[in-house]
């Protein structure tokens, strides 16, 4: 991850967002959808990557903001 990328993950019964390099979460949410939305906005504000993990901790989705920074040449 690039410095400042956002990690959305599940811990202690809550969904959390943490920028890379921080020890603690910047935001906590009751649902994954709320955490994803907040994490997406954080990533857009930072021009960073948003890594969304499943409840089991495995990466479920990755999004790069702005899209032009994405190293992959495929749509989606």
DAWO-V433965 format. One record per run of one state. SS is the DSSP state (A for helix, B for strand, O for the rest). FROM is the first residue (numbers start at 1). TO is the last residue. If there is no record, write none. Layout:
# DAWO-V433965
SS:FROM:TO / SS:FROM:TO
This chain:
# DAWO-V433965
O:1:5 / B:6:11 / O:12:13 / B:14:19 / O:20:26 / B:27:29 / O:30:31 / A:32:46 / O:47:48 / B:49:53 / O:54:58 / B:59:64 / O:65:66 / A:67:69 / O:70:76
